[in-house]
Amino acid sequence: MGNNTITWNDFEKVDIRVGTILEVNDFPEARKPAFQLQIDFGEEIGIRKSSAQITTHYTKEELKGKQIMAVVNFPRKQIGKFMSECLVLGLDGHEGGVVLLSPDIQVKNGMKMT
């Protein structure tokens, strides 16, 4: 087992949920091109904000209404004047940008990855 090996208990601590992007705004203060997102994670989690460097492959119009996967139990992170409340998940490096992880079938907001 290498240093990167985690236990099942470690994995269970990560709370990954599906949410729907409600609002997308430009984030000109960000050091790297990014959007500010408002994401609905359903009744249990509610609406959370996130900053995401996803401007290469997505427009604001494409993102609104899109379901994505995010870690919802990290501590909040201050990014300039913006407070990020979750981490949107994606694959980095595809043609110079991030590709979002999302379910291929519409599901209920707040569903937990298992």
C-alpha positions as CSV (number, residue, x, y, z in Angstrom):
1,M,0.0,0.0,0.0
2,G,1.4,3.4,-1.0
3,N,1.1,6.8,0.7
4,N,-1.9,7.7,-1.4
5,T,-4.0,4.7,-0.1
6,I,-7.1,5.7,2.0
7,T,-9.4,3.6,4.0
8,W,-13.1,3.1,3.4
9,N,-13.7,5.2,6.5
10,D,-11.7,8.0,5.0
11,F,-13.8,7.8,1.8
12,E,-17.1,7.8,3.7
13,K,-16.1,11.2,5.3
14,V,-16.3,12.9,1.9
15,D,-19.9,14.1,1.2
16,I,-20.4,14.3,-2.6
17,R,-23.8,15.4,-3.7
18,V,-25.6,16.3,-6.9
19,G,-26.9,19.8,-7.3
20,T,-28.5,22.0,-10.0
21,I,-26.8,25.3,-11.0
22,L,-29.3,28.1,-10.4
23,E,-27.3,31.1,-11.2
24,V,-24.0,31.9,-12.9
25,N,-22.1,35.1,-12.7
26,D,-18.8,36.4,-14.0
27,F,-16.0,36.6,-11.4
28,P,-13.6,39.3,-12.8
29,E,-11.7,39.5,-9.5
30,A,-10.5,35.8,-9.7
31,R,-6.8,35.3,-10.6
32,K,-7.7,32.7,-13.2
33,P,-10.9,32.9,-15.3
34,A,-13.9,31.6,-13.2
35,F,-17.6,31.8,-12.6
36,Q,-19.5,32.3,-9.4
37,L,-22.2,29.7,-9.1
38,Q,-25.3,29.3,-6.9
39,I,-26.1,25.6,-6.7
40,D,-29.3,23.9,-5.3
41,F,-28.5,20.7,-3.3
42,G,-32.0,20.1,-2.2
43,E,-33.8,20.4,1.2
44,E,-31.1,18.8,3.4
45,I,-28.1,20.9,2.1
46,G,-29.8,23.9,0.6
47,I,-28.3,26.4,-1.8
48,R,-24.5,26.8,-1.8
49,K,-22.1,29.1,-3.6
50,S,-19.0,28.1,-5.4
51,S,-16.3,29.6,-7.6
52,A,-15.3,27.3,-10.5
53,Q,-12.6,27.7,-13.2
54,I,-14.9,26.3,-15.9
55,T,-14.9,29.1,-18.4
56,T,-13.0,27.2,-21.2
57,H,-15.7,24.7,-22.0
58,Y,-18.9,26.3,-20.7
59,T,-20.9,29.4,-21.1
60,K,-23.1,30.9,-18.4
61,E,-26.2,29.9,-20.4
62,E,-25.1,26.3,-20.8
63,L,-24.4,26.0,-17.0
64,K,-27.7,27.4,-15.8
65,G,-29.9,24.3,-15.0
66,K,-27.0,21.8,-15.3
67,Q,-26.7,19.2,-12.7
68,I,-23.2,18.8,-11.2
69,M,-21.4,16.9,-8.5
70,A,-19.7,18.7,-5.6
71,V,-18.1,18.1,-2.2
72,V,-20.4,19.8,0.3
73,N,-18.6,19.2,3.6
74,F,-15.3,21.1,3.1
75,P,-14.9,24.2,5.2
76,R,-15.9,27.5,3.5
77,K,-13.1,29.2,1.5
78,Q,-12.6,32.9,1.0
79,I,-11.7,33.7,-2.7
80,G,-11.2,37.4,-2.9
81,K,-14.5,39.0,-1.7
82,F,-16.4,35.7,-2.5
83,M,-17.1,32.9,0.0
84,S,-17.0,29.5,-1.6
85,E,-19.2,27.0,0.2
86,C,-18.6,23.8,-1.8
87,L,-16.1,22.3,-4.3
88,V,-17.5,21.6,-7.7
89,L,-15.9,18.4,-9.2
90,G,-14.4,18.2,-12.6
91,L,-11.6,16.7,-14.7
92,D,-8.7,19.1,-15.2
93,G,-6.6,19.5,-18.3
94,H,-9.0,18.6,-21.1
95,E,-8.0,20.9,-23.9
96,G,-6.8,23.5,-21.4
97,G,-9.9,23.5,-19.2
98,V,-12.0,21.7,-16.6
99,V,-14.8,19.3,-17.6
100,L,-17.6,19.0,-15.0
101,L,-18.6,15.7,-13.4
102,S,-22.4,15.3,-13.7
103,P,-25.0,12.5,-13.7
104,D,-26.1,11.4,-17.2
105,I,-29.7,11.1,-16.0
106,Q,-31.6,13.9,-14.2
107,V,-31.8,13.0,-10.5
108,K,-33.1,14.6,-7.3
109,N,-30.9,17.4,-6.0
110,G,-29.0,16.4,-2.9
111,M,-28.6,12.8,-3.8
112,K,-25.4,11.5,-2.2
113,M,-22.7,9.7,-4.2
114,T,-22.2,6.2,-2.8
